[in-house]
Amino acid sequence: MLITDSSYQLPVVYALKPDKTFENGANKPLLIRGYNDVLKSEGEYVIKCVAAERMKGAAFQRELLGCWAAWQVGLHAVEPVEVDISPDFLELMKGRDEYGMVSRSLGRNFGSSYKQGFREFINGQPLTDAEKEQAYLIFAFDVLLNNVDRNATKQNMLTNGQQIMLLDHELGFSFTQVFSFLRSPEPWLLQPNDVSGWIEKHYFFPQLRGQQFDFTTLTPALQRLDGQFWQAARQHIPPTWRTPEIDDIETYISQVLAHVSSFTQELNRVTQ
């Protein structure tokens, strides 16, 4: 379901029982069991606590926008949720290293559904046909969003051989960290420092380079990030997570998509 569908709701999950901590994550995500108020059932979810590293400010908003935008262009991403951490849940965390972090995170936190049967890519392993088809769009999507955080060191995606599941977008939209007067006036043209600094380090870049894929064929998918999408995003972002950064993000993405032919030709150029 897309957020532009009239029946979409951002679920609230009430944390019931803690499980393991994902130690390889910079913000120490926590696997929990919780009750989903939309599905009216229990399930497994991953929490990123507000007190964790990198989760301050607009990070929750960026996480939501990254997942929703992926859905909108036709990609797979984990389902985002609000996770409510109560004092009763905190009691169950006593004696664990994460107790302090969770104690400073009472209330609503960003979370996502936990996907069974998915794994990280094995570096150097050839992509399946299904994975490769998605990889082209993922690469274009990440360049459009200035997502600098999907590389060989930190993949931030999982696969089951058929579907690629995207996650972890708190470092997406990296252009928001640059003063507007220092940005390129033509963001649809890829700058050499961006190409060498992070675009060529994208996880899929080595496997896509030289494949002669025509990125202009992805134009209809990218153009789904239109005014209707941004209106729906504003509607569904919880008020306490919404920041003015969303205006900057919409303006930047819309600027690029207004010149989408030039942008996709740039993708063709750098992957030759």
C-alpha positions as CSV (number, residue, x, y, z in Angstrom):
1,M,0.0,0.0,0.0
2,L,1.2,3.5,-0.9
3,I,0.8,6.5,1.4
4,T,-1.2,8.2,-1.3
5,D,-3.9,5.5,-0.8
6,S,-6.8,6.9,1.2
7,S,-6.8,3.9,3.5
8,Y,-3.1,4.1,4.5
9,Q,-2.3,4.6,8.2
10,L,1.1,4.7,9.9
11,P,0.8,1.9,12.5
12,V,1.5,2.4,16.2
13,V,3.1,-0.6,17.8
14,Y,3.1,-1.0,21.5
15,A,6.3,-2.6,22.7
16,L,5.6,-5.7,24.8
17,K,8.8,-7.7,25.1
18,P,12.5,-7.0,24.2
19,D,14.6,-9.5,22.3
20,K,18.1,-9.0,20.9
21,T,20.1,-6.0,20.0
22,F,21.7,-5.6,16.6
23,E,25.2,-4.8,17.6
24,N,26.4,-4.0,14.1
25,G,24.1,-1.0,13.9
26,A,25.5,2.5,14.8
27,N,22.3,3.3,16.7
28,K,22.0,-0.2,18.3
29,P,18.5,-1.2,16.9
30,L,16.5,-3.4,19.2
31,L,14.4,-6.3,18.1
32,I,11.1,-6.4,20.1
33,R,7.7,-8.0,20.1
34,G,4.9,-5.6,19.9
35,Y,1.2,-5.1,19.3
36,N,0.3,-3.4,16.0
37,D,-2.8,-1.2,16.4
38,V,-3.7,-1.3,12.7
39,L,-3.3,-5.0,12.1
40,K,-4.7,-5.8,15.6
41,S,-2.0,-8.5,16.1
42,E,1.4,-9.0,17.6
43,G,4.6,-9.2,15.5
44,E,8.3,-8.6,15.5
45,Y,9.7,-5.1,15.0
46,V,13.0,-3.2,15.1
47,I,13.2,0.0,17.1
48,K,15.6,2.9,16.7
49,C,15.4,4.7,19.9
50,V,15.3,8.5,20.0
51,A,18.2,8.5,22.4
52,A,20.4,6.4,20.1
53,E,23.3,7.7,18.0
54,R,22.2,9.7,14.9
55,M,18.5,9.6,15.7
56,K,18.2,13.2,16.9
57,G,16.3,16.0,15.1
58,A,14.8,15.1,11.7
59,A,16.2,11.5,11.6
60,F,12.8,9.9,12.2
61,Q,11.2,12.1,9.4
62,R,14.0,11.0,7.0
63,E,13.5,7.4,7.9
64,L,9.8,7.7,7.1
65,L,10.3,9.6,3.9
66,G,13.0,7.1,2.7
67,C,10.6,4.1,3.1
68,W,7.6,5.9,1.7
69,A,9.5,7.2,-1.3
70,A,10.9,3.7,-2.1
71,W,7.3,2.3,-2.1
72,Q,6.2,5.2,-4.3
73,V,8.7,4.5,-7.1
74,G,8.0,0.8,-7.0
75,L,10.8,-0.5,-4.7
76,H,10.5,-2.7,-1.6
77,A,11.2,-1.2,1.9
78,V,10.5,-2.2,5.4
79,E,7.2,-1.0,6.8
80,P,7.8,1.9,9.1
81,V,5.8,2.2,12.4
82,E,5.7,4.3,15.5
83,V,6.9,2.2,18.5
84,D,5.5,3.2,21.9
85,I,7.9,2.5,24.7
86,S,6.2,2.4,28.1
87,P,7.5,2.3,31.7
88,D,6.4,-1.3,31.9
89,F,8.6,-2.2,28.9
90,L,11.5,-0.3,30.4
91,E,11.2,-2.5,33.5
92,L,11.9,-5.5,31.2
93,M,15.1,-3.9,30.1
94,K,16.7,-3.8,33.5
95,G,20.1,-5.4,33.6
96,R,20.7,-4.9,29.9
97,D,23.3,-2.5,28.4
98,E,20.6,-0.7,26.5
99,Y,18.6,0.2,29.6
100,G,19.9,3.8,29.7
101,M,19.2,4.4,26.1
102,V,15.7,3.0,26.4
103,S,15.0,5.0,29.6
104,R,15.7,8.2,27.7
105,S,13.4,7.1,24.9
106,L,10.0,6.6,26.6
107,G,7.1,7.5,24.3
108,R,7.1,7.2,20.5
109,N,10.2,6.0,18.5
110,F,10.8,5.0,14.9
111,G,10.5,1.3,14.2
112,S,10.0,-1.0,11.3
113,S,8.7,-4.5,10.6
114,Y,11.2,-7.3,11.0
115,K,11.7,-9.3,7.8
116,Q,12.3,-13.1,8.2
117,G,14.2,-14.9,5.4
118,F,16.2,-11.9,4.2
119,R,20.0,-11.5,4.5
120,E,22.7,-9.1,3.5
121,F,24.4,-9.4,0.1
122,I,27.7,-11.3,-0.1
123,N,30.2,-8.9,-1.5
124,G,31.3,-9.9,-5.0
125,Q,28.5,-12.4,-5.5
126,P,26.7,-11.9,-8.9
127,L,23.1,-10.5,-8.7
128,T,20.2,-12.7,-9.7
129,D,18.2,-11.4,-12.7
130,A,15.4,-10.2,-10.3
131,E,18.0,-8.4,-8.1
132,K,19.7,-6.7,-11.0
133,E,16.4,-5.3,-12.3
134,Q,15.8,-3.7,-8.9
135,A,19.4,-2.6,-8.5
136,Y,19.1,-0.1,-11.4
137,L,16.2,1.6,-9.8
138,I,17.7,1.5,-6.3
139,F,20.9,3.2,-7.7
140,A,18.9,5.9,-9.4
141,F,16.7,6.3,-6.3
142,D,19.6,6.7,-4.0
143,V,21.4,9.2,-6.2
144,L,18.1,11.2,-6.5
145,L,17.7,11.2,-2.7
146,N,21.5,11.8,-2.1
147,N,21.6,8.7,0.1
148,V,25.3,8.3,0.8
149,D,24.8,5.4,3.1
150,R,24.3,2.3,0.9
151,N,27.7,0.9,0.1
152,A,29.9,-2.1,0.6
153,T,30.6,-1.1,4.2
154,K,27.0,-0.5,5.2
155,Q,24.6,-2.1,2.7
156,N,21.4,-0.9,4.4
157,M,19.3,-3.4,2.4
158,L,18.5,-7.1,2.6
159,T,17.7,-9.7,-0.1
160,N,16.0,-13.1,-0.4
161,G,17.3,-13.6,-3.9
162,Q,14.1,-12.2,-5.5
163,Q,13.2,-9.0,-3.5
164,I,15.6,-6.4,-2.2
165,M,14.3,-4.8,1.0
166,L,15.6,-1.3,1.7
167,L,16.1,0.1,5.2
168,D,17.9,2.7,7.3
169,H,17.4,6.1,5.6
170,E,18.4,8.4,8.5
171,L,21.4,9.6,6.5
172,G,19.5,10.0,3.3
173,F,18.7,13.4,1.8
174,S,22.3,14.5,2.6
175,F,21.9,17.7,0.7
176,T,20.0,19.0,3.7
177,Q,23.3,19.1,5.6
178,V,24.8,21.6,3.1
179,F,23.9,25.3,3.2
180,S,21.7,26.2,0.2
181,F,24.1,28.8,-1.1
182,L,26.9,26.2,-1.3
183,R,24.8,23.7,-3.3
184,S,25.0,23.3,-7.1
185,P,22.4,25.6,-8.8
186,E,21.7,22.6,-11.1
187,P,21.3,19.6,-8.8
188,W,20.2,17.4,-11.7
189,L,23.8,17.5,-13.0
190,L,26.1,15.2,-11.0
191,Q,29.1,16.9,-9.6
192,P,32.6,15.3,-9.9
193,N,33.1,15.4,-6.1
194,D,29.8,13.6,-5.6
195,V,30.6,11.0,-8.2
196,S,34.0,10.2,-6.7
197,G,33.0,10.8,-3.1
198,W,29.9,8.6,-2.8
199,I,28.1,7.7,-6.0
200,E,30.9,5.4,-7.2
201,K,31.0,3.9,-3.7
202,H,27.3,2.8,-4.0
203,Y,27.0,-0.9,-3.4
204,F,25.6,-1.6,-6.8
205,F,27.8,0.8,-8.8
206,P,30.5,-1.8,-9.7
207,Q,27.9,-4.3,-10.9
208,L,26.0,-1.7,-13.0
209,R,29.0,0.1,-14.6
210,G,29.5,-0.8,-18.2
211,Q,26.1,-2.5,-18.6
212,Q,24.7,0.0,-21.0
213,F,21.5,0.3,-19.2
214,D,19.3,3.3,-20.2
215,F,18.3,5.0,-17.0
216,T,15.9,7.2,-19.0
217,T,13.5,4.2,-18.9
218,L,13.1,4.8,-15.1
219,T,11.6,8.3,-15.6
220,P,8.0,7.3,-15.0
221,A,8.9,5.6,-11.7
222,L,10.9,8.5,-10.4
223,Q,8.2,11.0,-11.4
224,R,5.8,9.4,-9.0
225,L,7.5,11.5,-6.3
226,D,5.0,14.2,-7.2
227,G,3.0,16.8,-5.3
228,Q,0.4,14.2,-4.3
229,F,3.2,12.2,-2.6
230,W,4.5,15.1,-0.6
231,Q,1.0,16.1,0.5
232,A,0.4,12.6,1.7
233,A,3.8,12.5,3.5
234,R,3.0,15.7,5.4
235,Q,-0.3,14.2,6.4
236,H,1.1,11.0,7.8
237,I,4.3,12.2,9.5
238,P,3.5,12.5,13.2
239,P,3.5,16.1,14.3
240,T,6.2,15.7,16.8
241,W,8.5,14.2,14.1
242,R,7.7,16.8,11.4
243,T,10.3,19.5,10.8
244,P,10.7,22.2,8.2
245,E,13.4,20.1,6.5
246,I,10.6,18.4,4.5
247,D,10.1,21.6,2.6
248,D,13.8,21.6,1.6
249,I,13.6,18.0,0.6
250,E,10.5,18.4,-1.5
251,T,12.0,21.5,-3.2
252,Y,15.3,19.8,-4.0
253,I,13.7,16.5,-5.3
254,S,11.2,18.5,-7.4
255,Q,14.0,20.6,-8.9
256,V,15.8,17.5,-10.1
257,L,12.6,15.9,-11.4
258,A,11.8,19.0,-13.4
259,H,15.0,18.1,-15.3
260,V,14.6,14.4,-15.1
261,S,15.8,13.8,-18.7
262,S,19.1,15.5,-17.9
263,F,19.3,13.6,-14.6
264,T,18.8,10.2,-16.1
265,Q,21.3,11.0,-18.9
266,E,23.8,11.9,-16.1
267,L,23.2,8.4,-14.6
268,N,23.9,6.9,-18.1
269,R,27.1,9.0,-18.3
270,V,28.6,8.0,-14.9
271,T,27.8,4.3,-15.4
272,Q,29.3,3.9,-18.9
